[in-house]
């Protein structure tokens, strides 16, 4: 049988089309589907939770703006990773420091204004050895623990820290005189006017018991010490049968 060229050509075309169809079918079954993704078209909903791993992130890709506030925990920070240069000034408050964890090696300098001092009560004692006569026109005996003399006045300087607040004057005295009384007081000289001002009341002894007793004044005027503009002293007026053993000035001061 003789087959015409036209028939042969038609069979060849049909066979080729069938082969290509089969080949395409095999390719579709054997190869994974490929999708063309446009730029910026993958959003959060297209990513399975937990599927973005560390190797998937480019260096320095996660900025501060991408981290939710309060989400960086202690366990996320390597030991020694936060240097002092990474901490803003005044960022570490007292509440952020564990009690007892700051030692002397951690402190470079502390301004005095940053130290909270407590108020302390202190005393300045003046024995009779500190008193000298205001004139040399009378006789007296000063044993360092008590003084008897003819009538006369004695003074002792009072040196207190600037800013201290005087709260009390106490004088320890002896009075054996039936007629005379001892007097003691705390005073200041104010400059440049050089006028004497009473800081305490002038305290006066009484009785003739011959025992050591106390005169006390808790009402102090001009109580805050100002060494720039004033000088301070205790003055005692004594006489026969009278003596003072000690003057005690009590004051309060804030400081170490």
DRENBA-220896 format. One record per residue: residue in three letters; x, y, z of N, C-alpha, C in turn; residue number from 0. Coordinates in steps of 0.1 Angstrom, whole numbers, plus 5000, padded with zeros to 4 digits. Example, Ala and Ser with C-alpha at 12.3 -4.5 7.8 and 13.67 -1.06 7.14 Angstrom:
// DRENBA-220896
<ala,<5132,4943,5078>,<5123,4955,5078>,<5132,4967,5078>,0>;
<ser,<5128,4978,5071>,<5137,4989,5071>,<5129,5000,5079>,1>;
// end
This chain:
// DRENBA-220896
<unk,<5009,4988,5000>,<5000,5000,5000>,<5009,5012,5000>,0>;
<unk,<5005,5021,4992>,<5013,5033,4991>,<5006,5044,4999>,1>;
<unk,<5014,5050,5009>,<5009,5061,5017>,<5014,5074,5012>,2>;
<unk,<5004,5083,5011>,<5008,5096,5005>,<5016,5104,5014>,3>;
<unk,<5024,5113,5008>,<5032,5123,5017>,<5024,5131,5026>,4>;
<unk,<5012,5135,5021>,<5003,5143,5029>,<4999,5136,5042>,5>;
<unk,<4996,5123,5041>,<4992,5116,5053>,<5003,5114,5063>,6>;
<unk,<5015,5112,5057>,<5027,5110,5066>,<5030,5123,5073>,7>;
<unk,<5028,5135,5067>,<5031,5148,5073>,<5021,5150,5085>,8>;
<unk,<5008,5146,5082>,<4998,5148,5092>,<5000,5139,5104>,9>;
<unk,<5005,5127,5102>,<5008,5118,5113>,<5020,5123,5121>,10>;
<unk,<5029,5129,5115>,<5041,5134,5122>,<5037,5146,5131>,11>;
<unk,<5029,5154,5126>,<5024,5166,5134>,<5017,5161,5146>,12>;
<unk,<5008,5151,5144>,<5000,5147,5155>,<5009,5140,5166>,13>;
<unk,<5019,5132,5161>,<5028,5125,5170>,<5036,5135,5178>,14>;
<unk,<5041,5145,5172>,<5049,5156,5179>,<5041,5163,5189>,15>;
<unk,<5028,5166,5186>,<5020,5173,5196>,<5017,5165,5208>,16>;
<unk,<5015,5152,5205>,<5012,5143,5216>,<5025,5141,5225>,17>;
<unk,<5036,5141,5219>,<5049,5140,5227>,<5051,5152,5236>,18>;
<unk,<5049,5164,5230>,<5050,5176,5238>,<5041,5177,5249>,19>;
<unk,<5028,5172,5247>,<5018,5172,5257>,<5022,5163,5269>,20>;
<unk,<5027,5151,5265>,<5031,5142,5276>,<5043,5147,5283>,21>;
<unk,<5052,5153,5276>,<5064,5159,5283>,<5060,5170,5293>,22>;
<unk,<5051,5178,5289>,<5046,5189,5298>,<5040,5184,5310>,23>;
<unk,<5032,5173,5308>,<5025,5167,5319>,<5035,5161,5329>,24>;
<unk,<5045,5154,5324>,<5055,5148,5332>,<5062,5159,5340>,25>;
<unk,<5065,5170,5334>,<5073,5182,5340>,<5064,5188,5351>,26>;
<unk,<5051,5189,5349>,<5042,5194,5359>,<5041,5185,5371>,27>;
<unk,<5042,5172,5369>,<5041,5163,5380>,<5054,5161,5388>,28>;
<unk,<5065,5163,5381>,<5078,5160,5387>,<5085,5172,5394>,29>;
<unk,<5082,5184,5389>,<5089,5196,5395>,<5079,5203,5404>,30>;
<unk,<5085,5210,5415>,<5076,5217,5424>,<5071,5230,5417>,31>;
<unk,<5060,5234,5421>,<5054,5246,5415>,<5062,5258,5418>,32>;
<unk,<5065,5267,5409>,<5072,5279,5410>,<5063,5291,5409>,33>;
<unk,<5064,5300,5419>,<5056,5312,5419>,<5064,5324,5418>,34>;
<unk,<5060,5333,5411>,<5067,5346,5409>,<5061,5356,5419>,35>;
<unk,<5071,5360,5429>,<5066,5369,5440>,<5071,5383,5436>,36>;
<unk,<5062,5392,5436>,<5065,5406,5434>,<5072,5412,5446>,37>;
<unk,<5080,5423,5443>,<5087,5429,5454>,<5078,5435,5465>,38>;
<unk,<5081,5434,5478>,<5073,5439,5489>,<5059,5433,5490>,39>;
<unk,<5057,5421,5484>,<5044,5415,5484>,<5042,5405,5495>,40>;
<unk,<5053,5401,5502>,<5052,5391,5513>,<5050,5399,5526>,41>;
<unk,<5038,5397,5532>,<5035,5403,5545>,<5036,5393,5556>,42>;
<unk,<5033,5398,5569>,<5034,5389,5581>,<5025,5377,5580>,43>;
<unk,<5013,5379,5574>,<5003,5368,5573>,<5008,5357,5564>,44>;
<unk,<5018,5360,5555>,<5022,5350,5546>,<5034,5341,5552>,45>;
<unk,<5038,5345,5564>,<5049,5338,5570>,<5044,5329,5582>,46>;
<unk,<5048,5317,5583>,<5043,5308,5594>,<5051,5313,5606>,47>;
<unk,<5044,5313,5618>,<5050,5317,5630>,<5062,5309,5633>,48>;
<unk,<5073,5316,5637>,<5085,5309,5641>,<5094,5304,5630>,49>;
<unk,<5090,5308,5618>,<5098,5303,5606>,<5109,5313,5602>,50>;
<unk,<5110,5325,5607>,<5121,5334,5604>,<5132,5331,5614>,51>;
<unk,<5143,5326,5610>,<5154,5322,5618>,<5165,5332,5618>,52>;
<unk,<5175,5331,5627>,<5186,5340,5628>,<5194,5341,5614>,53>;
<unk,<5196,5329,5608>,<5203,5330,5595>,<5196,5338,5584>,54>;
<unk,<5182,5339,5586>,<5174,5346,5576>,<5175,5361,5577>,55>;
<unk,<5181,5366,5588>,<5182,5381,5591>,<5195,5386,5586>,56>;
<unk,<5195,5397,5579>,<5208,5403,5575>,<5214,5410,5587>,57>;
<unk,<5227,5413,5587>,<5234,5420,5597>,<5228,5434,5599>,58>;
<unk,<5225,5437,5612>,<5220,5450,5616>,<5206,5453,5610>,59>;
<unk,<5199,5442,5607>,<5186,5444,5601>,<5175,5447,5611>,60>;
<unk,<5177,5443,5623>,<5167,5446,5634>,<5171,5459,5641>,61>;
<unk,<5164,5470,5639>,<5167,5482,5646>,<5159,5484,5658>,62>;
<unk,<5163,5495,5666>,<5156,5497,5679>,<5141,5499,5677>,63>;
<unk,<5137,5506,5666>,<5123,5508,5663>,<5115,5496,5660>,64>;
<unk,<5122,5485,5657>,<5115,5472,5654>,<5114,5463,5667>,65>;
<unk,<5119,5468,5678>,<5118,5460,5690>,<5107,5466,5699>,66>;
<unk,<5098,5458,5704>,<5087,5463,5712>,<5093,5467,5726>,67>;
<unk,<5088,5479,5731>,<5093,5484,5744>,<5091,5473,5755>,68>;
<unk,<5102,5472,5763>,<5102,5463,5774>,<5104,5448,5770>,69>;
<unk,<5108,5445,5758>,<5109,5431,5753>,<5123,5426,5754>,70>;
<unk,<5133,5435,5756>,<5147,5430,5758>,<5149,5427,5772>,71>;
<unk,<5150,5414,5776>,<5152,5409,5790>,<5166,5407,5793>,72>;
<unk,<5168,5405,5806>,<5182,5402,5811>,<5188,5391,5804>,73>;
<unk,<5180,5380,5802>,<5186,5368,5795>,<5190,5370,5781>,74>;
<unk,<5185,5381,5775>,<5188,5384,5761>,<5202,5392,5759>,75>;
<unk,<5207,5397,5770>,<5219,5405,5770>,<5231,5397,5775>,76>;
<unk,<5242,5396,5767>,<5253,5388,5770>,<5261,5395,5782>,77>;
<unk,<5268,5387,5790>,<5275,5393,5801>,<5286,5402,5795>,78>;
<unk,<5287,5414,5801>,<5297,5424,5797>,<5293,5431,5784>,79>;
<unk,<5281,5429,5778>,<5278,5435,5765>,<5274,5449,5766>,80>;
<unk,<5269,5454,5778>,<5265,5468,5780>,<5276,5475,5787>,81>;
<unk,<5284,5483,5779>,<5295,5491,5785>,<5290,5504,5790>,82>;
<unk,<5298,5512,5798>,<5293,5524,5804>,<5289,5534,5793>,83>;
<unk,<5296,5533,5781>,<5293,5543,5770>,<5280,5540,5764>,84>;
<unk,<5273,5529,5767>,<5260,5526,5762>,<5249,5530,5771>,85>;
<unk,<5252,5536,5782>,<5242,5540,5792>,<5241,5555,5792>,86>;
<unk,<5229,5560,5790>,<5227,5575,5790>,<5230,5581,5804>,87>;
<unk,<5234,5593,5804>,<5236,5600,5816>,<5223,5600,5825>,88>;
<unk,<5224,5598,5837>,<5213,5598,5847>,<5203,5587,5844>,89>;
<unk,<5206,5577,5836>,<5197,5566,5833>,<5195,5556,5843>,90>;
<unk,<5206,5554,5851>,<5206,5544,5862>,<5202,5551,5875>,91>;
<unk,<5190,5549,5880>,<5185,5555,5892>,<5187,5546,5904>,92>;
<unk,<5185,5551,5916>,<5187,5544,5928>,<5179,5531,5928>,93>;
<unk,<5167,5531,5922>,<5158,5520,5922>,<5163,5508,5914>,94>;
<unk,<5173,5512,5904>,<5179,5502,5895>,<5191,5495,5901>,95>;
<unk,<5195,5499,5913>,<5208,5494,5919>,<5204,5486,5931>,96>;
<unk,<5209,5474,5931>,<5207,5464,5942>,<5214,5469,5955>,97>;
<unk,<5207,5469,5966>,<5213,5473,5979>,<5226,5466,5982>,98>;
<unk,<5236,5474,5986>,<5249,5468,5990>,<5258,5464,5978>,99>;
<unk,<5254,5467,5966>,<5263,5463,5954>,<5273,5473,5950>,100>;
<unk,<5272,5486,5954>,<5281,5496,5951>,<5292,5496,5961>,101>;
<unk,<5305,5494,5957>,<5316,5494,5966>,<5325,5506,5963>,102>;
<unk,<5335,5508,5971>,<5344,5520,5970>,<5350,5521,5956>,103>;
<unk,<5354,5509,5950>,<5360,5509,5937>,<5351,5514,5926>,104>;
<unk,<5338,5514,5928>,<5328,5518,5918>,<5327,5533,5918>,105>;
<unk,<5332,5540,5929>,<5329,5554,5930>,<5342,5562,5927>,106>;
<unk,<5340,5571,5917>,<5351,5580,5913>,<5351,5592,5922>,107>;
<unk,<5340,5599,5922>,<5338,5611,5930>,<5324,5613,5933>,108>;
<unk,<5321,5619,5944>,<5307,5622,5948>,<5307,5637,5952>,109>;
<unk,<5298,5645,5945>,<5297,5659,5949>,<5290,5660,5963>,110>;
<unk,<5295,5670,5971>,<5289,5671,5984>,<5274,5673,5984>,111>;
<unk,<5269,5679,5973>,<5255,5682,5972>,<5247,5669,5970>,112>;
<unk,<5254,5658,5966>,<5247,5646,5964>,<5246,5637,5977>,113>;
<unk,<5253,5641,5987>,<5254,5634,6000>,<5243,5639,6009>,114>;
<unk,<5235,5630,6014>,<5224,5633,6024>,<5230,5631,6038>,115>;
<unk,<5233,5642,6044>,<5238,5642,6058>,<5227,5642,6068>,116>;
<unk,<5229,5636,6079>,<5219,5636,6090>,<5223,5648,6100>,117>;
<unk,<5213,5652,6107>,<5216,5663,6117>,<5221,5656,6130>,118>;
<unk,<5232,5661,6135>,<5238,5655,6147>,<5239,5665,6158>,119>;
<unk,<5238,5660,6170>,<5239,5669,6182>,<5253,5667,6187>,120>;
<unk,<5260,5679,6189>,<5274,5679,6194>,<5275,5689,6206>,121>;
<unk,<5286,5687,6213>,<5288,5696,6225>,<5302,5702,6225>,122>;
<unk,<5303,5714,6229>,<5316,5721,6231>,<5317,5724,6246>,123>;
<unk,<5328,5718,6252>,<5330,5720,6267>,<5341,5730,6269>,124>;
<unk,<5339,5739,6278>,<5349,5749,6282>,<5352,5748,6297>,125>;
<unk,<5364,5743,6300>,<5368,5742,6314>,<5372,5756,6319>,126>;
<unk,<5374,5757,6332>,<5379,5770,6337>,<5393,5774,6332>,127>;
<unk,<5400,5764,6327>,<5413,5767,6321>,<5412,5775,6308>,128>;
<unk,<5400,5775,6302>,<5398,5783,6290>,<5394,5797,6292>,129>;
<unk,<5391,5801,6305>,<5386,5814,6308>,<5398,5823,6313>,130>;
<unk,<5398,5836,6308>,<5408,5846,6312>,<5401,5858,6317>,131>;
<unk,<5407,5865,6326>,<5401,5877,6332>,<5400,5889,6321>,132>;
<unk,<5390,5896,6322>,<5388,5908,6313>,<5397,5919,6317>,133>;
<unk,<5401,5920,6330>,<5410,5930,6335>,<5420,5924,6344>,134>;
<unk,<5430,5930,6348>,<5440,5925,6357>,<5440,5932,6371>,135>;
<unk,<5428,5937,6374>,<5427,5945,6386>,<5421,5937,6398>,136>;
<unk,<5420,5924,6397>,<5415,5916,6408>,<5422,5903,6409>,137>;
<unk,<5422,5897,6421>,<5429,5884,6423>,<5419,5873,6421>,138>;
<unk,<5425,5861,6416>,<5416,5850,6414>,<5425,5837,6415>,139>;
<unk,<5419,5826,6417>,<5426,5813,6417>,<5419,5804,6407>,140>;
<unk,<5426,5800,6397>,<5420,5791,6387>,<5427,5777,6387>,141>;
<unk,<5420,5767,6392>,<5425,5754,6393>,<5422,5745,6381>,142>;
<unk,<5416,5751,6371>,<5412,5744,6359>,<5399,5736,6361>,143>;
<unk,<5394,5735,6374>,<5382,5728,6376>,<5372,5737,6384>,144>;
<unk,<5376,5748,6388>,<5368,5758,6395>,<5375,5770,6399>,145>;
<unk,<5368,5781,6400>,<5375,5794,6402>,<5368,5802,6413>,146>;
<unk,<5376,5807,6422>,<5372,5816,6432>,<5379,5829,6431>,147>;
<unk,<5373,5841,6432>,<5380,5853,6430>,<5373,5865,6437>,148>;
<unk,<5379,5876,6437>,<5372,5888,6440>,<5363,5891,6428>,149>;
<unk,<5354,5901,6429>,<5345,5903,6419>,<5352,5907,6406>,150>;
<unk,<5348,5900,6395>,<5354,5903,6382>,<5347,5894,6371>,151>;
<unk,<5351,5897,6359>,<5345,5890,6348>,<5356,5883,6340>,152>;
<unk,<5352,5871,6335>,<5361,5862,6328>,<5354,5858,6315>,153>;
<unk,<5362,5856,6304>,<5356,5852,6291>,<5364,5840,6286>,154>;
<unk,<5357,5832,6278>,<5363,5821,6270>,<5357,5821,6256>,155>;
<unk,<5366,5820,6246>,<5361,5820,6232>,<5353,5807,6229>,156>;
<unk,<5343,5809,6221>,<5335,5797,6216>,<5337,5796,6201>,157>;
<unk,<5343,5784,6197>,<5346,5782,6183>,<5337,5770,6178>,158>;
<unk,<5327,5773,6170>,<5318,5763,6165>,<5318,5764,6150>,159>;
<unk,<5315,5753,6143>,<5315,5753,6128>,<5304,5762,6123>,160>;
<unk,<5307,5768,6112>,<5298,5777,6105>,<5285,5770,6101>,161>;
<unk,<5274,5776,6104>,<5261,5770,6101>,<5255,5762,6112>,162>;
<unk,<5263,5759,6123>,<5258,5752,6134>,<5247,5760,6141>,163>;
<unk,<5237,5752,6147>,<5226,5759,6154>,<5228,5756,6169>,164>;
<unk,<5230,5766,6177>,<5232,5765,6192>,<5218,5762,6198>,165>;
<unk,<5217,5752,6207>,<5204,5749,6213>,<5204,5750,6228>,166>;
<unk,<5216,5750,6234>,<5216,5751,6249>,<5229,5756,6255>,167>;
<unk,<5228,5763,6266>,<5240,5766,6274>,<5238,5761,6288>,168>;
<unk,<5248,5753,6293>,<5247,5748,6306>,<5260,5752,6313>,169>;
<unk,<5259,5757,6325>,<5271,5761,6333>,<5270,5753,6346>,170>;
<unk,<5282,5747,6350>,<5283,5740,6363>,<5290,5749,6372>,171>;
<unk,<5284,5752,6384>,<5290,5763,6393>,<5289,5758,6407>,172>;
<unk,<5296,5766,6416>,<5295,5764,6430>,<5293,5778,6436>,173>;
<unk,<5284,5778,6447>,<5281,5791,6453>,<5281,5789,6468>,174>;
<unk,<5291,5795,6475>,<5291,5794,6489>,<5290,5808,6496>,175>;
<unk,<5286,5818,6487>,<5286,5831,6492>,<5272,5834,6498>,176>;
<unk,<5271,5840,6510>,<5258,5844,6515>,<5252,5856,6509>,177>;
<unk,<5260,5864,6502>,<5255,5876,6496>,<5257,5877,6481>,178>;
<unk,<5267,5871,6475>,<5270,5873,6461>,<5264,5861,6453>,179>;
<unk,<5263,5864,6440>,<5258,5854,6430>,<5266,5854,6418>,180>;
<unk,<5268,5842,6412>,<5275,5841,6400>,<5266,5843,6388>,181>;
<unk,<5271,5849,6377>,<5263,5851,6365>,<5271,5846,6353>,182>;
<unk,<5264,5840,6344>,<5271,5834,6332>,<5261,5836,6320>,183>;
<unk,<5267,5838,6308>,<5259,5839,6296>,<5267,5837,6283>,184>;
<unk,<5260,5834,6272>,<5266,5832,6259>,<5263,5845,6251>,185>;
<unk,<5274,5850,6244>,<5273,5863,6237>,<5279,5862,6224>,186>;
<unk,<5277,5872,6215>,<5284,5873,6203>,<5287,5888,6201>,187>;
<unk,<5298,5891,6194>,<5301,5904,6189>,<5298,5904,6174>,188>;
<unk,<5290,5914,6170>,<5286,5916,6156>,<5295,5926,6150>,189>;
<unk,<5301,5923,6138>,<5309,5932,6131>,<5302,5936,6118>,190>;
<unk,<5304,5948,6113>,<5315,5958,6117>,<5310,5968,6128>,191>;
<unk,<5298,5967,6132>,<5293,5976,6143>,<5299,5974,6156>,192>;
<unk,<5305,5962,6159>,<5311,5958,6171>,<5301,5961,6183>,193>;
<unk,<5290,5954,6182>,<5280,5955,6193>,<5278,5942,6199>,194>;
<unk,<5278,5941,6213>,<5276,5928,6219>,<5261,5925,6220>,195>;
<unk,<5258,5912,6216>,<5244,5908,6216>,<5243,5895,6225>,196>;
<unk,<5232,5895,6233>,<5230,5883,6241>,<5224,5872,6233>,197>;
<unk,<5230,5860,6234>,<5225,5848,6227>,<5216,5840,6237>,198>;
<unk,<5221,5840,6250>,<5213,5833,6260>,<5209,5843,6270>,199>;
<unk,<5200,5839,6279>,<5197,5847,6291>,<5209,5848,6300>,200>;
<unk,<5211,5858,6307>,<5221,5859,6317>,<5217,5851,6329>,201>;
<unk,<5223,5839,6331>,<5219,5830,6342>,<5226,5834,6355>,202>;
<unk,<5218,5833,6366>,<5223,5838,6379>,<5221,5826,6389>,203>;
<unk,<5232,5824,6397>,<5232,5814,6407>,<5224,5818,6419>,204>;
<unk,<5221,5809,6428>,<5214,5812,6441>,<5218,5802,6451>,205>;
<unk,<5216,5805,6464>,<5218,5796,6475>,<5232,5796,6479>,206>;
<unk,<5235,5789,6490>,<5249,5788,6496>,<5252,5774,6499>,207>;
<unk,<5247,5764,6491>,<5248,5750,6495>,<5263,5745,6494>,208>;
<unk,<5271,5751,6486>,<5285,5747,6485>,<5286,5734,6476>,209>;
<unk,<5275,5730,6470>,<5276,5718,6461>,<5276,5723,6446>,210>;
<unk,<5282,5715,6437>,<5281,5718,6423>,<5267,5717,6418>,211>;
<unk,<5263,5727,6411>,<5249,5728,6405>,<5250,5732,6391>,212>;
<unk,<5239,5733,6384>,<5238,5736,6370>,<5229,5748,6368>,213>;
<unk,<5233,5757,6359>,<5224,5767,6353>,<5222,5764,6338>,214>;
<unk,<5210,5763,6334>,<5207,5759,6320>,<5197,5768,6313>,215>;
<unk,<5200,5771,6300>,<5192,5779,6292>,<5190,5773,6279>,216>;
<unk,<5178,5770,6275>,<5174,5763,6262>,<5169,5773,6252>,217>;
<unk,<5168,5786,6255>,<5162,5796,6246>,<5174,5804,6241>,218>;
<unk,<5178,5801,6229>,<5190,5808,6223>,<5186,5817,6212>,219>;
<unk,<5190,5830,6213>,<5189,5839,6202>,<5200,5839,6193>,220>;
<unk,<5198,5843,6180>,<5209,5843,6170>,<5216,5830,6170>,221>;
<unk,<5208,5819,6169>,<5213,5806,6172>,<5222,5800,6161>,222>;
<unk,<5220,5805,6149>,<5229,5799,6138>,<5242,5807,6137>,223>;
<unk,<5253,5799,6138>,<5266,5804,6138>,<5270,5810,6125>,224>;
<unk,<5275,5823,6125>,<5279,5830,6113>,<5293,5835,6117>,225>;
<unk,<5303,5827,6114>,<5317,5831,6117>,<5323,5842,6109>,226>;
<unk,<5316,5845,6097>,<5321,5856,6089>,<5319,5870,6095>,227>;
<unk,<5307,5871,6101>,<5303,5884,6107>,<5303,5885,6122>,228>;
<unk,<5306,5874,6129>,<5305,5875,6143>,<5316,5867,6150>,229>;
<unk,<5319,5870,6163>,<5327,5862,6171>,<5319,5858,6184>,230>;
<unk,<5322,5847,6190>,<5313,5842,6201>,<5322,5839,6213>,231>;
<unk,<5315,5840,6225>,<5322,5838,6238>,<5312,5836,6249>,232>;
<unk,<5317,5829,6259>,<5310,5828,6272>,<5316,5837,6282>,233>;
<unk,<5308,5845,6289>,<5313,5854,6300>,<5307,5850,6313>,234>;
<unk,<5316,5849,6323>,<5312,5846,6337>,<5316,5858,6346>,235>;
<unk,<5307,5862,6355>,<5310,5872,6365>,<5309,5865,6378>,236>;
<unk,<5320,5865,6385>,<5322,5858,6398>,<5326,5867,6409>,237>;
<unk,<5328,5861,6421>,<5332,5869,6433>,<5337,5859,6444>,238>;
<unk,<5339,5864,6456>,<5343,5856,6467>,<5333,5845,6470>,239>;
<unk,<5337,5833,6471>,<5329,5822,6474>,<5321,5816,6462>,240>;
<unk,<5325,5821,6450>,<5318,5817,6438>,<5328,5811,6429>,241>;
<unk,<5323,5801,6421>,<5332,5794,6412>,<5325,5787,6401>,242>;
<unk,<5330,5786,6389>,<5324,5779,6378>,<5334,5768,6374>,243>;
<unk,<5328,5756,6372>,<5337,5744,6368>,<5337,5742,6353>,244>;
<unk,<5326,5745,6347>,<5326,5742,6332>,<5314,5749,6326>,245>;
<unk,<5316,5753,6313>,<5305,5758,6305>,<5303,5748,6293>,246>;
<unk,<5291,5744,6291>,<5289,5734,6280>,<5279,5740,6270>,247>;
<unk,<5283,5741,6257>,<5275,5747,6247>,<5271,5735,6238>,248>;
<unk,<5258,5733,6237>,<5252,5722,6228>,<5247,5728,6215>,249>;
<unk,<5250,5721,6204>,<5246,5726,6191>,<5243,5714,6182>,250>;
<unk,<5236,5718,6171>,<5232,5708,6161>,<5239,5712,6147>,251>;
<unk,<5243,5702,6140>,<5250,5704,6127>,<5247,5693,6118>,252>;
<unk,<5246,5696,6105>,<5244,5686,6094>,<5258,5684,6088>,253>;
<unk,<5262,5672,6087>,<5275,5669,6081>,<5280,5655,6085>,254>;
<unk,<5292,5652,6080>,<5298,5639,6083>,<5301,5637,6097>,255>;
// end
